[in-house]
Amino acid sequence: MKEDSIKVLYIAGPTRSGSTLLSKILGEVEGFFNAGEIIDIWDRGLASDGLCSCGKPMSQCDTWKITIDRSFPSKSNKDIQKMINIRDKLAHSTYILPLIILSPERFGTCLNHAEYINKLEKLYQGIKSATGAKVIIDSSKNVGYAFMLAMAPKIDLYILHTIRDARATSYSWLRKKEGLWQTNPFESSLVWNLRNISAEIMVKKMNQKTLRVYYEKFVEEPQKIIKNILNFVSEEPDNLPFIDKYEILLNASHSIYGNPNRFQTGKVEIKIDDKWKRDMKYSHKLLVTLLTWPLLARYGYLIPSKS
């Protein structure tokens, strides 16, 4: 690994898979910084002066003020709308997936990709400089965005592919959460399939370092899973931030956008959320199972031991 490289632990895969809690716990580990969903920094962060998880607008958060000033000292580099437009094109699955599947090398011919990747490298370098982090946690989950990070020369990328039962994520999407939208079981099933398939294709085609983390295993043995992740990124901090086996003390963090749980602080009990088994309509369970059964089987969710 080069001396000026930036180690990024990228959480990829479907949303509503426990990534917010996982990233917050990892952010408590010495040398780790939980930056949240950096893919959204341009619009939901800088353009709208969105709330950092510390509770302050980005413009008033010292961590992000220092980061942005160090990343882009010249205001001419803060062309926010341009970055949004490039990101929306490059990260969109209809554009990026054919490149991943057919020919990653063609990415080099894409207009504006070099400029965007250069800005990303400066941004992550600014985060590293401002926080002193050895590992930056990015929970953006978008596979197209991960593909772009994999093309950045200075970024040492580690992919954490988070997986949760499709029926659980679908039920979660039916519940209203502040700042997030809702969607139906049909759409959430298609997205669950797409996110998992594209994550697998990308890490295989790009020969990317990757580790699978199952939500159900994580809540069953949180300390073991966290240790596995630390070994995966070759970091060995002295202590883990657990109070006991299933409880952790969360401090205020500085993450961008995402699940409202990112604002949670204090003692938090790690326990499985399996309300879907009791409360989800049978018709919804059946629909999601039929739409996602090949991957449910692949990931072990159609056998009693996994469910």
C-alpha positions in Angstrom: 0.0 0.0 0.0 1.4 3.4 -1.0 2.2 5.9 1.8 -0.3 8.5 0.5 -3.1 5.9 -0.1 -6.5 6.4 1.6 -8.0 3.2 3.2 -11.7 3.2 2.6 -14.1 0.6 4.0 -17.1 0.8 1.7 -20.4 -0.7 2.7 -22.2 -2.0 -0.4 -25.5 -3.7 -0.9 -29.2 -3.2 -0.3 -30.5 -0.5 2.1 -32.3 -1.4 5.3 -29.7 -4.0 6.1 -28.3 -2.7 9.3 -25.5 -0.6 7.7 -26.2 2.5 9.9 -25.7 0.6 13.2 -22.7 -1.3 11.8 -21.0 1.8 10.5 -21.7 3.7 13.8 -20.1 0.8 15.8 -17.1 0.7 13.5 -16.8 4.5 13.8 -16.3 4.1 17.6 -13.1 2.0 16.9 -9.9 3.9 17.4 -8.5 5.1 14.0 -11.9 4.7 12.2 -14.0 7.6 11.0 -17.7 7.0 10.1 -18.3 9.5 7.2 -21.8 8.2 6.3 -23.1 8.2 2.8 -20.5 10.3 1.0 -22.2 9.8 -2.3 -24.7 12.4 -1.1 -22.3 15.0 0.1 -22.8 17.3 -2.9 -26.6 17.6 -2.8 -27.8 16.5 0.6 -24.7 17.9 2.3 -23.2 20.9 0.7 -26.0 22.2 -1.5 -28.7 22.0 1.1 -26.4 22.5 4.1 -27.7 19.2 5.4 -27.5 18.0 9.0 -24.4 16.2 10.1 -25.2 13.4 12.6 -23.6 15.6 15.3 -26.8 17.7 15.0 -25.3 20.7 13.3 -25.6 21.8 9.7 -22.5 20.9 7.7 -21.5 24.6 7.5 -21.4 24.8 11.3 -19.7 21.4 11.9 -16.0 21.9 12.6 -15.1 18.5 11.2 -16.7 19.1 7.9 -15.7 22.7 7.7 -12.0 21.7 8.0 -12.5 18.8 5.7 -14.0 20.9 2.9 -11.5 23.7 3.3 -8.6 21.2 3.0 -10.2 19.3 0.2 -11.2 22.3 -1.9 -9.3 25.4 -0.8 -10.3 27.2 -4.0 -13.9 28.0 -4.3 -13.7 27.2 -8.0 -13.5 23.6 -7.0 -16.9 23.7 -5.3 -18.9 23.3 -8.4 -21.6 21.4 -6.6 -24.2 21.1 -9.3 -21.6 19.9 -11.8 -20.5 17.2 -9.4 -24.1 16.1 -8.8 -24.7 15.8 -12.6 -21.6 13.8 -13.2 -22.3 11.5 -10.2 -25.9 10.9 -11.2 -24.7 9.8 -14.6 -21.8 7.7 -13.6 -23.3 6.0 -10.5 -26.6 5.1 -12.3 -27.1 1.4 -12.7 -28.3 1.7 -16.3 -24.9 3.2 -17.2 -22.4 1.7 -14.9 -23.5 -2.0 -14.8 -22.9 -2.6 -18.6 -19.4 -1.3 -18.1 -18.8 -3.5 -15.1 -20.2 -6.6 -16.8 -18.8 -6.1 -20.3 -15.6 -4.0 -20.1 -14.4 -2.0 -17.1 -11.6 -0.7 -19.2 -14.1 1.4 -21.2 -14.6 3.5 -18.1 -11.4 5.3 -19.0 -13.1 6.8 -22.1 -16.1 8.2 -20.1 -16.4 12.0 -20.3 -15.8 13.7 -16.9 -14.9 10.5 -15.0 -11.4 11.7 -14.4 -12.5 15.1 -13.0 -15.0 13.4 -10.7 -12.6 10.8 -9.4 -10.0 13.5 -8.8 -12.5 15.4 -6.7 -13.3 12.3 -4.8 -9.7 11.6 -4.0 -9.3 15.2 -2.7 -12.4 14.8 -0.6 -11.3 11.5 1.0 -7.8 12.9 1.5 -9.4 16.0 3.2 -11.4 13.6 5.5 -8.2 11.7 6.4 -6.3 14.9 7.1 -9.1 16.5 9.2 -9.8 13.5 11.3 -6.5 11.6 11.4 -8.4 8.4 10.5 -6.6 5.3 9.4 -9.8 4.0 7.9 -12.7 6.0 6.4 -16.1 4.2 6.6 -18.3 5.1 3.6 -21.8 3.6 3.9 -23.1 4.9 0.5 -24.0 1.3 -0.6 -24.4 2.3 -4.3 -22.4 -0.2 -6.4 -21.8 2.2 -9.2 -20.2 4.6 -6.8 -18.0 1.8 -5.4 -16.9 1.1 -9.0 -15.7 4.7 -9.3 -13.8 4.5 -6.0 -12.1 1.3 -7.2 -10.8 3.3 -10.2 -9.2 5.9 -8.0 -5.5 5.3 -7.8 -5.0 6.8 -4.3 -8.0 4.9 -2.7 -7.3 1.5 -1.1 -10.8 0.1 -1.3 -12.3 -2.6 0.9 -15.8 -3.7 0.1 -18.1 -4.8 2.9 -21.1 -6.5 1.2 -23.9 -6.4 3.8 -26.8 -8.8 3.3 -30.1 -9.2 5.1 -33.2 -11.3 4.3 -35.1 -9.7 1.5 -38.4 -10.1 3.4 -37.0 -8.1 6.3 -35.7 -5.3 4.2 -39.0 -5.2 2.2 -41.0 -4.9 5.5 -38.6 -2.1 6.6 -39.3 -0.2 3.4 -43.0 -0.3 4.2 -42.4 1.5 7.5 -42.2 5.3 7.6 -38.9 6.8 8.7 -38.2 10.5 9.0 -36.4 11.8 5.9 -36.7 8.6 4.0 -39.2 7.4 1.5 -41.4 4.3 1.4 -41.7 1.7 -1.3 -43.8 -1.4 -2.0 -42.6 -5.1 -1.8 -42.4 -5.5 -5.6 -40.0 -2.5 -6.0 -37.9 -3.3 -2.9 -37.5 -6.9 -4.1 -36.2 -5.8 -7.4 -33.7 -3.3 -5.8 -32.6 -6.0 -3.3 -31.8 -8.3 -6.3 -30.1 -5.6 -8.3 -27.9 -4.4 -5.4 -26.7 -7.9 -4.4 -26.1 -9.1 -8.0 -24.2 -5.9 -9.0 -22.1 -6.1 -5.8 -21.1 -9.6 -6.6 -20.4 -8.9 -10.3 -18.3 -5.8 -9.4 -16.0 -7.5 -6.8 -15.5 -10.4 -9.2 -14.7 -8.4 -12.3 -12.5 -5.9 -10.5 -10.9 -8.5 -8.3 -11.8 -6.3 -5.3 -11.1 -7.1 -1.7 -14.5 -8.0 -0.2 -16.1 -9.4 2.9 -19.7 -10.5 3.3 -21.6 -9.6 6.5 -25.0 -11.0 7.2 -27.2 -8.8 9.3 -28.6 -11.8 11.2 -25.1 -13.1 12.1 -24.0 -9.6 13.1 -26.7 -9.1 15.7 -26.2 -12.6 16.9 -22.4 -12.2 17.4 -21.6 -8.5 17.1 -18.1 -8.6 18.6 -17.0 -11.5 16.5 -18.2 -9.8 13.3 -16.5 -6.5 14.2 -13.3 -8.4 14.9 -13.6 -10.1 11.5 -14.0 -6.7 9.8 -11.0 -5.3 11.6 -8.9 -8.3 10.4 -10.3 -7.8 6.9 -8.9 -4.2 6.8 -5.7 -5.3 8.6 -6.3 -3.1 11.6 -5.7 -4.2 15.2 -6.9 -1.6 17.7 -6.3 -2.2 21.4 -9.9 -2.3 22.5 -13.4 -2.8 21.0 -16.0 -0.2 22.0 -18.4 -2.7 23.7 -19.9 -2.4 27.2 -20.9 -6.0 27.1 -21.7 -8.7 24.6 -24.8 -6.9 23.1 -24.4 -3.3 24.3 -22.3 -0.4 23.1 -21.9 3.2 24.0 -22.3 5.5 20.9 -20.9 9.0 20.9 -21.9 11.8 18.6 -20.5 11.2 15.1 -20.1 13.1 11.9 -21.9 11.1 9.2 -23.7 12.5 6.1 -27.3 11.6 5.3 -28.9 8.2 5.8 -31.1 6.5 8.3 -32.2 8.7 11.2 -30.6 6.2 13.5 -27.3 8.0 12.7 -28.3 10.6 15.3 -28.5 8.0 18.0 -26.2 8.3 21.0 -25.8 6.7 24.4 -26.1 3.1 25.3 -27.6 0.9 22.5 -28.6 -2.7 22.7 -27.8 -4.8 19.7 -30.7 -7.0 19.0 -32.4 -8.5 15.9 -35.3 -6.7 14.3 -37.5 -9.6 13.1 -41.0 -7.9 13.3 -41.5 -8.9 9.7 -41.9 -12.5 10.7 -44.9 -11.7 12.9 -46.4 -8.6 11.3 -45.7 -8.7 7.5 -48.7 -9.7 5.4 -48.6 -13.2 4.1 -49.2 -11.9 0.6 -46.2 -9.6 0.8 -44.0 -12.4 2.2 -45.0 -14.7 -0.6 -44.4 -12.0 -3.3 -41.0 -11.1 -2.0 -40.0 -14.8 -1.6 -41.0 -15.5 -5.2 -39.2 -12.5 -6.6 -35.9 -13.1 -4.7 -35.8 -16.9 -4.1 -32.6 -17.6 -6.1 -30.6 -15.2 -4.0 -32.4 -16.1 -0.8 -31.3 -19.7 -1.5 -27.8 -18.6 -2.4 -27.4 -16.7 0.9 -29.0 -19.5 3.0 -32.3 -17.8 3.9 -34.5 -20.7 2.7 -33.2 -23.1 5.3 -34.3 -23.0 9.0 -30.8 -22.3 10.3 -30.5 -19.0 8.5 -34.1 -17.7 9.1 
